Amino acid sequence: ALRPAGGAAPGPPPGVLFSVPLPDDDDVDPGVVVRLQFSRDMDPASFAGRVRVLYPDAEESPPQSTAVYRPENRSLEIRFAAPLARFRTVRVELLEGIAATDGAPLAPWSLTFTTGGR
């Protein structure tokens, strides 16, 4: 883990302040870009391989997605290669190992929403 100069202990753990869509939203546009905003500056490299999107109630393959961290507003944007399946529950998971720039760990977190038929 990265430590600031002087070997100070990491600050408080980061958290997700809000998300678009909101937790448990339904009738979400299948073309949505998921956005998460964090309470602290995050280590962009820590997201690699630790952002998972799946259809928990379906046999379908998980949607192909790309997650990009935007340091200027402490947000993560998750874009999908194709629109999400219609009328499906979608779960976005932030897995263990994601951290703030000082190494403070983000607790594993998830967002669940349901797509509509647009």
Helices and strands as residue ranges (DSSP letters): E 16-20, E 34-38, G 44-47, E 51-54, E 65-70, G 71-73, E 75-80, E 89-94, E 109-114
